[in-house]
Amino acid sequence: MVKVDMTLDLPTIRSAHERIRPHIHRTLVLTSSRLDEASGASLFFKCENFQKIGAFKARGATNAVFSLDDATARRGVATHSSGNHGAAVARAAKLRSIPAHIVMPSNSAKVKIRAVESCGARVVFCEPTEEARESACADVIGKTGATLIHSFENPDVIAGQGTAVVELLEDVPNLDLVMCPIGGGGLLSGTAVAAKSIRPNIRMIAAEPENADDAAQSFRAGRVIYTEKKFTIADGLRTNVGEPNFAIIKRYVDDIVTVSEKAIVSAMRTIWETMKIIIEPSAAVPFAAIQQGKIDVVGNRVGIILTGGNVDLDALPWNL
Amino acid sequence: MVKVDMTLDLPTIRSAHERIRPHIHRTLVLTSSRLDEASGASLFFKCENFQKIGAFKARGATNAVFSLDDATARRGVATHSSGNHGAAVARAAKLRSIPAHIVMPSNSAKVKIRAVESCGARVVFCEPTEEARESACADVIGKTGATLIHSFENPDVIAGQGTAVVELLEDVPNLDLVMCPIGGGGLLSGTAVAAKSIRPNIRMIAAEPENADDAAQSFRAGRVIYTEKKFTIADGLRTNVGEPNFAIIKRYVDDIVTVSEKAIVSAMRTIWETMKIIIEPSAAVPFAAIQQGKIDVVGNRVGIILTGGNVDLDALPWNL
């Protein structure tokens, strides 16, 4: 367990934004009259699929890597990640000209492995279990002196992830509701603090696959619950929610809803076909909750963070 | 053969733009640092895949339908189309509250049939040959008094298609080169007149599948050549170039290059994976020519019209 002093606030997130601004895209906000009509709401999609490395993870990793002092940075960085965070750390390390060691499960999507390697980082493969990932990563750190950039418990990562909703609320100030998916909770905790600080009456709702519903269970119980994960197509959301993240979530988030695998695939396909953009399954989870009527959004202005667009096109799930 | 008085000029295209402006999207222009690096050029993608009905065809059809006088319009409109133009005419007719009859080959992509039907137009299926389409359409017109809105030989359609590059050159004035695909030549003829009128020294190059290279052959011969078409994945480009279109193309276009089926699929996949947007195979043809080194673009600022994004996701061609 990584122990973190969680004093996350809006000024910290705004500093992160200044720090990463030269290195990330300010992504588009797209709308769709067809999806508005179908949902009865006004939906504003923050397109982090267009972000550097194809996912919002570029924000947090860049903030964490650029927050290191020079001496520490020179020894390199390491992380374990099913993909997008790994690519984000690899890219940030390349921008800072320091070594990066990325531990990846051997069954990671090819497109995600390529993304890491193309940044010149060292990929260390391991068995696809949480334990194997952590032990391989500890091993690398022991040998190299690299700094761990944890994908969701690192406070600089969380602050960086919170910058997407800052931009969204600059572009669309009068949102009633913000939605994002929840895996480990890095995005959700950063987003919730930023959104509620900027606009205290905004609703903040997260969505999660039924097959990895630890965060929803934890939210109901008021404490972190560790669940046995079933398979979910939303591979970015398989992780259990982190303890420091949950402390923030408990305080700032209004609800966590869950959706079936079928609903995720259907939502993803709807967005591909209607909006002509590519999003990954994890990114479709909040819209799936809207499409399935799991949240009342009628008449609301809803901001949705589309978290990423890295899909293995050779393994599309239409027939799931 | 439809005989047309071809006095297309920039003021006509600007009038078309005013006429259709309330009914179409001003589409985004996207860039990609990775594709710029790979090509050695600066590429500006005009995203008509984000256009109403998912393709630039909304422009020409809307201009044609809204150019009809009231008495003529009331009798309805008809067309034959493999898909996008049909959807565009159906939508324009709905906006003007007049009947539309769309003749479609029975093997059209499902997503395209749905798009037409969802506008309330009548779909008339026919055999997938040029002759069957024309005769079914003539039959409908004979019975209903509807006006034919030809997909590329109609001068109002051509003027409407020319409006995309007008917007592109407003957003990126100093382009060296504009590229678009060529099927019947509606987009190319409108684009060429607009681009060369606004910026006389601009290069205008079209790209075409090798398997439907009638326009390239015609360009070399200096007269329209009708070729036997082989299968091409770029279904929007199977049509032979029109006579009135070719008269304009001969005068305004600098070159027409061809690309293989494999190159089209590879270019489409590159754009999906890199830019996270969905484009249809026809839309990938100009970028395929760049990717294959068929045109010298190094150091140039290149505008590329991404013509549409209506793909049948159940029939993806990655294994072509």
HADDOCK unambig.tbl for C-alpha pairs under 7 A between the chains (distance, minus, plus):
assign (segid A and resid 49 and name CA) (segid B and resid 276 and name CA) 6.57 0.50 0.50
assign (segid A and resid 50 and name CA) (segid B and resid 275 and name CA) 6.81 0.50 0.50
assign (segid A and resid 50 and name CA) (segid B and resid 276 and name CA) 6.50 0.50 0.50
assign (segid A and resid 275 and name CA) (segid B and resid 50 and name CA) 6.83 0.50 0.50
assign (segid A and resid 276 and name CA) (segid B and resid 49 and name CA) 6.58 0.50 0.50
assign (segid A and resid 276 and name CA) (segid B and resid 50 and name CA) 6.52 0.50 0.50
assign (segid A and resid 276 and name CA) (segid B and resid 277 and name CA) 5.85 0.50 0.50
assign (segid A and resid 276 and name CA) (segid B and resid 278 and name CA) 4.77 0.50 0.50
assign (segid A and resid 276 and name CA) (segid B and resid 309 and name CA) 6.00 0.50 0.50
assign (segid A and resid 277 and name CA) (segid B and resid 276 and name CA) 5.86 0.50 0.50
assign (segid A and resid 277 and name CA) (segid B and resid 277 and name CA) 4.18 0.50 0.50
assign (segid A and resid 277 and name CA) (segid B and resid 278 and name CA) 5.35 0.50 0.50
assign (segid A and resid 278 and name CA) (segid B and resid 276 and name CA) 4.76 0.50 0.50
assign (segid A and resid 278 and name CA) (segid B and resid 277 and name CA) 5.34 0.50 0.50
assign (segid A and resid 278 and name CA) (segid B and resid 278 and name CA) 6.39 0.50 0.50
assign (segid A and resid 309 and name CA) (segid B and resid 276 and name CA) 5.96 0.50 0.50
